[in-house]
Amino acid sequence: QVQLVESGGGLVQPGGSLRLSCAASGRRFSGGVMGWFRQAPGKEREFVAAHRRFGGSTYYADSVKGRFAISRDNAKNTVYLQMNSLTPEDTAVYYCATADTVTSRDNIGSVYEYDYWGQGTQVTVSS
């Protein structure tokens, strides 16, 4: 199995920054694709960002482009999400997810492509 543990969430003022971390472990972990998703109250889970291990390609939702950055440390099996210029609309539970592979770029943001999920970490942006 694969375990994903997120950390780094919290309360931040609008315009502030947070960095989320997701540590992966388990015998079946390959880390082919690591992704971040979020879910606000009453809304569906939505794609935020993803990173391919081989090639290093990154993908972002339009709503976070230019403000968020995904990165990873393969030696530590950890993926990060640096979030800048946060707004109240970014308030959500943020989830880390992983898939061995996502063959189509068009599907990189689909929740159905990811096999394992973390428990989530709450991010609240409020003054």
C-alpha positions as CSV (number, residue, x, y, z in Angstrom):
1,Q,0.0,0.0,0.0
2,V,0.9,3.7,-0.1
3,Q,0.5,6.2,2.6
4,L,0.4,10.0,2.0
5,V,0.6,12.4,4.9
6,E,0.0,16.1,4.3
7,S,1.1,18.9,6.6
8,G,1.5,22.7,6.5
9,G,-2.0,23.8,6.5
10,G,-3.4,26.6,8.7
11,L,-4.9,30.0,9.0
12,V,-3.4,32.8,6.9
13,Q,-4.4,36.3,6.0
14,P,-5.3,37.3,2.4
15,G,-2.2,37.9,0.5
16,G,-0.2,35.6,2.6
17,S,1.7,32.4,1.8
18,L,1.8,28.8,3.0
19,R,3.8,25.8,2.0
20,L,2.1,22.4,2.1
21,S,4.1,19.1,2.2
22,C,3.1,15.6,1.4
23,A,5.3,12.7,2.5
24,A,4.8,9.4,0.8
25,S,5.7,5.9,1.9
26,G,4.9,2.3,1.3
27,R,6.2,-0.5,-0.8
28,R,3.9,0.2,-3.7
29,F,4.8,3.9,-4.0
30,S,6.3,4.8,-7.4
31,G,5.6,8.5,-7.4
32,G,5.0,8.6,-11.2
33,V,2.6,11.5,-10.8
34,M,2.0,13.5,-7.6
35,G,-0.9,15.8,-7.4
36,W,-2.6,18.3,-5.2
37,F,-6.4,18.7,-5.1
38,R,-8.7,20.8,-2.9
39,Q,-12.2,20.7,-1.7
40,A,-14.2,23.6,-0.3
41,P,-17.4,23.1,1.7
42,G,-20.3,22.2,-0.6
43,K,-18.1,21.9,-3.6
44,E,-16.5,19.0,-5.6
45,R,-12.9,18.2,-5.2
46,E,-10.9,20.1,-7.8
47,F,-7.5,19.8,-9.3
48,V,-4.8,22.3,-8.2
49,A,-1.4,21.1,-9.5
50,A,0.5,18.0,-10.5
51,H,4.1,16.9,-11.1
52,R,5.5,14.1,-13.2
53,R,8.5,12.3,-11.8
54,F,10.0,11.5,-15.1
55,G,10.6,14.6,-17.1
56,G,9.5,16.9,-14.4
57,S,6.5,18.4,-16.1
58,T,4.2,20.4,-14.0
59,Y,0.5,21.3,-14.5
60,Y,-1.7,23.9,-12.8
61,A,-5.3,24.8,-12.6
62,D,-5.9,28.2,-14.2
63,S,-7.1,29.5,-10.9
64,V,-3.7,29.1,-9.3
65,K,-1.3,29.7,-12.2
66,G,1.3,32.3,-11.2
67,R,0.5,32.0,-7.5
68,F,1.2,28.3,-6.6
69,A,4.2,26.2,-7.4
70,I,4.5,22.4,-7.1
71,S,7.9,20.8,-6.5
72,R,9.2,17.5,-5.2
73,D,12.2,16.0,-3.4
74,N,12.5,12.5,-4.8
75,A,15.1,11.5,-2.2
76,K,12.6,12.2,0.5
77,N,9.5,11.0,-1.4
78,T,8.0,14.4,-0.6
79,V,6.0,16.8,-2.8
80,Y,5.4,20.4,-1.9
81,L,2.9,23.1,-2.8
82,Q,4.1,26.6,-2.3
83,M,1.0,28.9,-2.2
84,N,1.4,32.7,-2.5
85,S,-1.0,35.6,-2.8
86,L,-3.7,33.6,-1.1
87,T,-7.3,34.7,-1.3
88,P,-10.4,33.6,0.6
89,E,-11.4,31.6,-2.5
90,D,-8.4,29.3,-1.8
91,T,-9.9,28.2,1.5
92,A,-10.4,24.4,1.3
93,V,-9.1,21.1,2.5
94,Y,-6.0,20.3,0.4
95,Y,-5.3,16.7,-0.6
96,C,-2.2,15.0,-1.9
97,A,-2.7,12.2,-4.3
98,T,-0.5,9.9,-6.4
99,A,-0.7,7.7,-9.5
100,D,1.8,5.4,-11.1
101,T,1.1,7.1,-14.4
102,V,-1.4,9.3,-16.1
103,T,-1.0,8.7,-19.8
104,S,-3.0,11.6,-21.1
105,R,-2.2,15.2,-20.2
106,D,-5.9,15.9,-20.6
107,N,-6.6,13.6,-17.6
108,I,-3.9,14.9,-15.3
109,G,-6.5,16.8,-13.3
110,S,-9.0,14.0,-13.0
111,V,-9.5,12.6,-9.5
112,Y,-10.2,9.2,-11.1
113,E,-6.6,8.9,-12.3
114,Y,-5.1,8.9,-8.9
115,D,-4.9,5.7,-6.8
116,Y,-3.9,6.9,-3.4
117,W,-5.0,9.9,-1.3
118,G,-3.9,11.6,1.9
119,Q,-6.3,12.6,4.6
120,G,-6.1,16.3,3.7
121,T,-4.9,19.5,5.5
122,Q,-7.1,22.5,6.1
123,V,-6.1,25.8,4.6
124,T,-8.2,28.8,5.7
125,V,-7.6,32.3,4.2
126,S,-9.3,34.9,6.3
127,S,-8.6,38.3,7.9
